[in-house]
Structure formats: C-alpha cells, structure tokens
C-alpha cells in the first residue's frame, strides 16, 4: 500500500509505503529525479559516516571543505547509523537486562497493562503510538497482542525503521494480523505532525 499526504499549510507532499515506512521528515519535491537520487546518496553517505568521525576531526575536515553533515547532533545521529541499527537488538538491549530490566516480554506486558485503562474507553479508536520505536522491539509485541486497532512505530532514524520493517517482514505472525494495522512512520519527536 502506498501512502501520500499533502500538508494543509504548504504544498509539501509526504510519501511512504507499507513495505518500508511513511516519511514525515522529508517532503517529496517535484525535481529532477536523477539529480535528487545523487543528492540523496551523498546525504546518506555523509549522514552514516559522520558518527564514525571523532568530533575534533570533524572540525578539521569542515575547515578543509569536507561536508559531513551540517546539522549533526551526536546522540540523535548515532542512532541513524545502520551499524547501530543492526546491533541494537543483537547486543545493545542485552545491557538493559544486565542493568536489572525485566526483559522485553515483561516490559511490553507492563506497558500494555499501563495503557489498558485509556485503551478501554473506545474500541474503535485504540491506536498505540510507540514513539522512538528504534527497531520495533516493542512495536512488534504491541501489534502481536492484537489489543489495538492500529500500532504506529515512530522513529527519527530511517535505518532503525528499515531494520524494524525487515524484522516485521521476517516474522510470519506479523504479516497476517487480523485485528491490528501496523505502520512505521519516520518523524521528529520534537515536531510531531499528528492530531491529539
């Protein structure tokens, strides 16, 4: 399924599809597609290499005219790296268990229990938004429960959402949900373009 949304306050158009994610960070412009692909490839490379370059070296490279990404924010952009997205569930989350967290299944159960009172108010509008969902670790559990009409996994990082979609597609129990629609959305949590 393809999605397209036009902003009411501007001529911006946002697109996505059910095989990847809906991108609310980058409007699609009417441009030269080949030039746009080349620019996107350069931006992708710069965005993914920047976290690997030590901060003192970034300023030296910038002085030399090498652009690594003008708006690099360390803690935000670290999680846009495909390497971090790949490793997130393959080790990063293990540290949470070591630190005393009860584990993913129990944490998801606790979250669903917490959400239950507000979700019971209306059967038709039970939408759960998993903000900063990363690779969809909890998004997948929320959707599998089939307690919600719709589950939205939202994150800033396209590489996290790509990994989330890969994991969703690899799990046959998520490809045949009966009561829950599952979507992934790329957005900035500080600028949420959603209705209350």
N, C-alpha and C positions, 0 to 999 in steps of 0.2 A: 504494500500500500504506500503510495506517495502522498506526502503532506505538503501543503503550501499555505502560507498565511501572509496577508498583507497588513502592514501596520496602519492603524487608523490615523495616526498623527503624522505620517510621512508616506513616501512612495516605496519604502523598504519592503522587500519580499523575502520571507524566510522559507527555507525548504528542508525536507528530510524525507526519510522513508523507513518503513518498518524493518528493513534488513540492516539498518545502521542506526541512525538517531536523527532527531529533529534538532536543527541547529539554530538557536535563537541568539547566538553571539555574532554571527556573520551574515548580514543580508546578502542575498544574491543580486548582483547588479547586471544590467544589460551591457555586457562588454565583449571585447574580442576574446573568445573562449581560449584560443591558443596562448595569448599573452597572459590571460588570467591563470591558466594552468602552470605556466612557467613561474609566475609570481607566487602562486600558492606553493609550488615545490621549493622555491627559495625560502619562503617564510617557514615552511615545515622543517627544512633542514636547520635554519637558524634557531628556531624555537626548540628543537630537540638537541642541538649541540650546546646551546648556551648553558644548561645546567651542569655540563661536564667541564666547563671552563672555569677555573678558580677566579673569584671576584677581582683580585688585584690584576690578573692578566686581562680581564675584560676591558678595563680602562685603558690599558696599553694598546690593545687591539683596536679599540674605538678611536684612540688618538691616531693610529696608523690608517684609519679609514675602513676598518673591517667592521661591518654592522652585524652584531649578533642578536639584535632584538632590542628595540628602543625601550620597551616597557617591561623589562624582565623584573619579576618580583620573586625572590628566591623560594619562599615556602609555597607559593601558589604554583610557580612554574616547574618546580622539582617534580610535581605530580603530573605534569603534562608529558614527561619523558616516557616513551614506550618501554624502556628498560624498567622503570619503576612500576609501570602498569603491569608488566609481565611478572615482576617479582612480588607484587602486593599480596596476593593470596598464597604465594609459594614461599613465604618466609616472614614477611612483614607482620602479618596477623598472628603468627606464632608467638611473637614478642608480647602480644596482648595477653595470651594465655599464661605465659611465664610471669607476667605482672599481676596475675590474680583475677583476670576477667573470666567469667564462667564458660566461655566458648560461644561460637557463633549461633548454634541452635538455641541455646538457653537465652542468649541476648536477644535474639529475634522473638522468642516466646514472650520475654519480658516486655519488649516494645509493643507487641501486638496486644498484650494484656493492658498496657498503659493506654493505647489508642482505643480500646474497646468501647468505653462509655461514649466518646464522641462519634464513633462509627455506628453505634446502635440507634442514633437519632433518626437516620434516614437510610433505608435500604437502597434506594435508587441512586444516591449520590455518594456512596462510600468510595472516596478517592484517597489513596495514600500516596503522599509525595515523599520519596526518600531523597532528601537534599544532600548533596555531596556524596553520592552513592558509590563513587570510585568504580570498582569492577563489578558492582551489583551484588556483592556478597549477601547483603540483607534484602535488597530488591528482589532477588530470586526467591528467597524464603517467604517474603510477604506475598508474592504472586502465587507461589505453590500452595499457600494456605487456602487460596480461593475465598478468603474472607472479605475481599474488596472487589468492587465493580471494576476499578481501574487502579493500577500501580504505575506511578511515574518515577523512574530513576533519573535524577538530575545531577549533572556534574559540569564543571568548567572544562575539564580535560577531555579532548577528543580521543586521546589514546586510552584513557580509562574507560570511556564509553565504548570504544572499539573492542577492548578486552571484555567488557560486560556483554556486549552483543555476541561475541564469539562464545562465551560461556553459556549464554542463554540458548544459542542455536545448538550447542553440544549436549544440552540436557533435554531429552525427549519429553520429559514431564512438563516442560515449559512451552513446548511447541504445540501442545494440544490442550491448552487451558479452556475450560468450559465456561466459567463464571467471571474470569478476570481478564481484562485487556492490559497488556504490559507494553509500555513505551519507554524509550530513553530520550532525554532532552538535554542538549548542551546549552547551558546558560551561566550567567554570573550571579551567584547567590546574593551579591550586594545590589543587584539590579534585577530583581525578579519580575518578569513581564507576565505575571499571572494574576488573575482576578482572585480576590479574597474568597 
